[in-house]
Amino acid sequence: MSQNPLQPLTIGNVVNVGLKVYRANFKLYSQLALTAHLWLFVPIYGWAKFYGIAALISRLAFGNLISQPESINTAKTQTYRRMWSLLSLGILVFIMPLIIACLWLILFSLTFGIIYAILTVILGINLPPLPKDGNVFGSWVSTAIFLPIAIAVYLSPLWHYSRLFITDLTLVMEDNSNPFKAIKQSWELTKGLRMRLITIILISFSITFPIWIIVWRVFGEIVRLLSYNFLRYIIDDISIRAALVTIVLTIVTGVIIMPFWQTIKAVVYYDIRCRRESLDLQLRVKE
């Protein structure tokens, strides 16, 4: 165990501490993640259970960080009582960035459409017409118009999600919270930290993406071979076998990756609380 005095973490330290907590508790966290993914097969209630277990992992990781570890039963009691709120919160956090991305798409499309009309109709500048074959990158004019739109639309969900990254923790760690209060508090706590959070998310993604590739390429090939050599004698329909292989690979990937992301959220929440509220916390990581 290493113990350091309270201090805000650098971006690199956030990820490093997250990795240490993840490795130190991998057995417990992966078991919880497996249970969470199996609950996804149960409609509605199982989905709420999934979000509850995901938040449970973050709560356990946060308790580890502040030298106040909870027993698994205590953490479950505190987390599962907000299971339905976590489901509602998950839906809101998923939908909100998409809605904002659509609004940005409409705004940018109207803006560039107006600019194009002003240049061609009002000012009489002879610009090449926009392509009619659906290829918006077919000419330099349409590329200049639609490339910024494409970049803005693709990045805007991450741009806004970064401010909602710790909402499940603000919900389960704060008293008398609800989905809307959790979103509001996350937005307030992350004020001025957007680029920092985006960087942490991108670095974390760069760590988990190779794992995703390995599971789906290497382990996936093994599962497909087993499916072809054994499962085909039980299930004739190749589409059903393919669906089963996809489900197995998705669960395996989730069991490995989900605890890491939930641990990163806990470290980010710890770091932000240190920065915003100067809590009397100590960083505690078991090794």
C-alpha positions in Angstrom: 0.0 0.0 0.0 1.2 3.5 -0.8 -0.2 6.5 0.8 0.3 10.1 -0.3 -0.9 13.4 1.1 -3.8 15.1 -0.5 -3.0 16.8 -3.7 -4.6 17.3 -7.1 -3.5 14.7 -9.7 -2.0 15.3 -13.1 -3.7 13.8 -16.1 -1.1 11.1 -16.2 -1.5 10.3 -12.5 -5.2 10.0 -12.9 -4.8 7.3 -15.4 -1.9 5.6 -13.5 -3.9 5.6 -10.2 -6.9 4.2 -12.0 -4.8 1.4 -13.4 -3.3 0.6 -10.0 -6.7 0.5 -8.3 -8.1 -1.6 -11.2 -5.3 -4.1 -11.0 -5.4 -4.3 -7.3 -9.1 -5.1 -7.3 -9.5 -6.8 -10.7 -10.9 -10.1 -9.3 -13.8 -8.4 -7.4 -14.5 -5.8 -10.1 -14.5 -8.3 -13.0 -16.9 -10.5 -11.1 -19.2 -7.6 -10.6 -18.8 -6.6 -14.2 -19.7 -10.2 -15.3 -22.8 -10.1 -13.2 -23.8 -6.7 -14.6 -23.5 -7.9 -18.2 -25.5 -11.0 -17.5 -28.3 -8.8 -16.0 -28.6 -7.1 -19.4 -30.5 -10.1 -20.7 -33.3 -9.2 -18.3 -35.3 -6.3 -19.8 -35.7 -3.0 -17.9 -35.0 -4.4 -14.4 -31.8 -6.0 -15.6 -30.7 -2.8 -17.3 -31.2 -0.9 -14.0 -29.2 -3.6 -12.3 -26.4 -3.1 -14.8 -26.2 0.6 -14.1 -26.4 -0.1 -10.3 -23.4 -2.5 -10.4 -21.4 -0.2 -12.6 -21.9 2.6 -10.0 -21.1 0.1 -7.3 -17.7 -0.5 -8.8 -17.0 3.3 -8.8 -18.2 3.6 -5.2 -15.9 0.8 -4.1 -13.0 2.3 -5.9 -13.6 5.8 -4.4 -13.8 4.3 -0.9 -10.4 2.7 -1.6 -8.9 6.0 -2.7 -10.0 7.9 0.4 -8.9 5.3 2.9 -12.6 4.6 3.8 -13.2 1.2 2.1 -16.8 0.0 2.4 -17.9 -3.6 2.7 -19.4 -5.0 -0.4 -22.8 -5.4 1.3 -22.8 -1.8 2.6 -21.8 -0.4 -0.8 -24.6 -2.5 -2.4 -27.2 -1.2 0.0 -26.2 2.4 -0.6 -26.0 2.0 -4.4 -28.9 -0.4 -5.3 -31.4 1.8 -3.6 -30.8 4.3 -6.4 -30.8 1.7 -9.1 -33.8 3.2 -11.0 -32.4 6.7 -10.7 -29.1 5.3 -12.2 -31.1 3.8 -15.1 -32.8 7.1 -15.7 -29.5 8.9 -15.4 -27.9 6.5 -17.9 -30.6 7.2 -20.5 -30.3 11.0 -20.0 -26.5 10.9 -20.3 -26.8 8.9 -23.5 -29.5 11.0 -25.1 -28.3 14.5 -24.1 -25.0 14.5 -26.1 -26.8 13.0 -29.1 -29.5 15.7 -29.0 -26.8 18.4 -28.7 -24.9 16.9 -31.6 -28.1 17.0 -33.8 -28.7 20.6 -32.8 -25.1 21.4 -33.8 -25.6 19.7 -37.1 -28.7 21.8 -37.8 -26.9 25.0 -36.7 -23.8 24.4 -38.7 -25.8 23.3 -41.8 -27.9 26.4 -41.7 -24.9 28.6 -41.1 -22.9 27.3 -44.0 -25.9 27.1 -46.2 -26.5 30.8 -45.5 -22.9 31.6 -46.1 -23.0 29.7 -49.4 -26.2 31.5 -50.5 -24.7 34.9 -49.6 -21.5 34.2 -51.6 -23.3 32.9 -54.7 -26.6 34.8 -54.8 -26.0 38.1 -53.1 -22.3 38.7 -53.8 -22.4 36.9 -57.2 -19.3 34.9 -56.5 -19.1 32.0 -59.0 -18.6 28.9 -56.8 -18.8 25.3 -58.0 -22.3 23.9 -57.3 -22.7 21.4 -54.5 -22.5 17.8 -55.7 -25.8 16.1 -56.6 -24.5 12.5 -56.2 -24.6 12.6 -52.4 -20.8 12.8 -52.1 -20.5 15.9 -49.9 -16.7 15.8 -50.3 -16.8 15.7 -54.1 -15.6 19.3 -54.5 -13.5 21.8 -52.6 -16.5 23.9 -51.9 -18.6 21.2 -50.3 -15.5 19.9 -48.5 -14.9 23.3 -47.0 -18.5 23.5 -46.0 -19.1 19.9 -44.7 -15.8 19.0 -43.2 -16.1 21.4 -40.3 -19.6 20.2 -39.8 -18.6 16.6 -39.8 -15.8 17.2 -37.3 -18.1 19.3 -35.0 -20.9 16.7 -35.1 -18.6 13.8 -34.4 -16.7 15.5 -31.6 -19.7 17.3 -30.0 -21.0 14.2 -28.1 -17.5 13.8 -26.5 -17.3 17.6 -25.9 -20.5 17.5 -23.9 -20.2 14.0 -22.4 -17.0 15.1 -20.7 -19.0 17.3 -18.4 -21.3 14.4 -17.6 -18.5 11.9 -17.0 -18.9 11.6 -13.3 -22.7 11.8 -13.0 -23.2 8.3 -11.6 -20.8 9.1 -8.8 -22.5 12.4 -8.0 -25.7 10.4 -7.8 -24.5 7.6 -5.5 -22.1 9.6 -3.4 -24.3 12.6 -2.6 -27.3 12.6 -0.2 -30.7 13.4 -1.5 -29.6 13.3 -5.1 -31.6 12.5 -8.2 -30.7 12.2 -11.9 -31.2 15.9 -12.6 -29.3 17.0 -9.5 -26.5 14.6 -10.4 -26.2 16.1 -13.8 -26.3 19.7 -12.4 -23.6 18.9 -9.8 -21.4 17.1 -12.4 -21.7 20.1 -14.7 -20.7 22.5 -11.8 -17.8 20.3 -10.6 -16.3 19.9 -14.1 -16.5 23.6 -14.9 -13.3 24.7 -16.5 -12.0 21.1 -16.7 -13.5 20.1 -20.1 -10.2 19.7 -22.0 -8.6 17.9 -19.1 -11.5 15.5 -18.9 -11.5 14.9 -22.7 -7.8 14.2 -22.5 -8.3 11.7 -19.7 -11.1 10.0 -21.7 -9.0 9.8 -24.9 -6.0 8.4 -23.0 -8.2 5.8 -21.3 -9.7 4.9 -24.6 -6.3 4.4 -26.1 -5.6 1.9 -23.3 -8.8 0.0 -23.7 -9.0 0.0 -27.5 -6.1 -2.5 -28.0 -7.8 -4.8 -25.4 -11.0 -4.6 -27.5 -9.0 -5.5 -30.6 -7.2 -8.4 -28.9 -10.4 -9.9 -27.6 -12.3 -9.6 -30.8 -9.4 -10.7 -33.0 -7.6 -13.4 -31.0 -10.1 -14.6 -28.5 -12.8 -14.1 -31.1 -11.1 -16.4 -33.5 -10.9 -19.1 -30.8 -14.6 -18.7 -30.0 -15.5 -18.9 -33.7 -13.5 -22.1 -34.2 -15.2 -23.7 -31.2 -18.5 -22.5 -32.5 -17.8 -24.0 -36.0 -16.4 -27.3 -34.6 -18.9 -28.0 -31.8 -21.8 -25.6 -31.7 -22.9 -26.3 -35.3 -23.9 -29.8 -34.3 -26.4 -28.3 -31.8 -27.5 -25.1 -33.7 -27.8 -25.3 -37.5 -28.6 -21.7 -38.1 -25.3 -19.8 -38.8 -26.9 -16.5 -37.9 -27.8 -17.7 -34.4 -24.3 -19.0 -33.9 -22.8 -15.7 -35.1 -25.1 -13.9 -32.6 -24.0 -16.1 -29.8 -20.3 -15.5 -30.6 -21.0 -11.8 -30.7 -22.7 -11.9 -27.3 -19.8 -13.9 -25.7 -17.2 -11.5 -27.1 -19.2 -8.5 -25.9 -19.5 -9.9 -22.4 -15.7 -10.8 -22.3 -14.8 -7.3 -23.5 -17.2 -5.7 -21.0 -15.9 -7.7 -18.1 -12.3 -6.5 -18.8 -13.0 -2.9 -19.8 -16.0 -1.7 -17.8 -14.3 -1.9 -14.3 -11.4 0.1 -15.7 -13.7 2.9 -16.9 -15.6 2.9 -13.6 -12.3 3.1 -11.7 -11.2 6.0 -13.8 -14.4 7.8 -13.0 -13.8 7.3 -9.3 -10.3 8.8 -9.6 -11.6 11.7 -11.6 -14.3 12.3 -9.0 -11.7 12.2 -6.3 -9.4 14.6 -8.1 -12.2 17.1 -8.9 -13.5 17.0 -5.3 -10.0 17.7 -4.1 -9.7 20.7 -6.5 -13.2 22.1 -6.0 -13.8 21.5 -2.3 -10.3 20.8 -0.8 -11.7 17.8 1.0 -9.5 16.3 3.7 -8.8 13.2 1.7 -5.8 11.0 1.4 -4.9 9.0 -1.7 -4.7 5.3 -0.9 -3.9 2.7 -3.4 -3.4 -1.0 -2.6 -0.5 -2.6 -4.4 
